[in-house]
């Protein structure tokens, strides 16, 4: 949020998000569920890909997934691009 709204907008947005979460937990007397970060990132990646495919289709393009070679994958894992 900070990149979109800047610090003056990010602080109230974060406070609002936390207040909403807390009020929901208190209202419905539920426990907070810890979302696994890896699962969350996979879900968000899938949503991003779906949105990108839809935009490409609307513009008349087709997305093709690029295959990684073993050396590219190793470089990515080691952090040396």
N, C-alpha and C positions, 0 to 999 in steps of 0.2 A: 504494500500500500504506500509505503514511503516514496517509492520511485514514481508512482502516479500522482499522489496527492501532496507530496512534500512533507516535511516534519510538522508544520502547523495542522495539516489535515489528517496525518497518520495517527497522531496522539488521540484525538477524539474518536476516530474510527476504531482504534484498538480498545479504548475504554468502552465504547458502545458494544463491541463484540463480546468483551468479557462480561459486561453487565447483562446482556441478553442471555449468555450461557448460564450465568449464576442464577438469574431469575427463573429460567426454565428448570434448572436442577432443583431449586427450592420449591417451585410450584408443583412439580410432578413427583417430588421426592425420589428422584433417580440418582444413581451413582454415575459419576463421570466415567466414560469409557475411553481408555487410552488407545488411540489409533496407531497401528504399526506404521511407521514412516515409509517403509519400503512399499507396503500395499497402497498407501495413499499416493505415493509418487507414481506408481504404475497406473493407478486409476486416473490421475491427472494427465499422465502422458497419453493414455488412451483417448481421453476427452479432447486433448489438444490435437491429436491425429485426426479424430473424427471431424472436428471443426475445420481443420486445414483441408481435409479431403473434400468437404462440402464446399468450402470457398473455392477450391481449385475447380471443382465440377461446375460451379456457377460461372466461372470465368472461362470455361471451355478447356481446362487442362486436366491431365490425369497424373496422379502421383504414383511413382514407382519406387518401391523400397530398395535402397541400395544395399548390396551384400558387402559385408566386411570381410577382408582377408584376415588371416591369422596374425600377420605382422601389424596391421592397423589396430586390431583388437588388443594386442599386447602393448602397443604404444599408448593406447588410450588408458589401459589399466595401470600402466606404470606412470602415467601423467606426463609423458614426453610426446608432444605433438609434433 
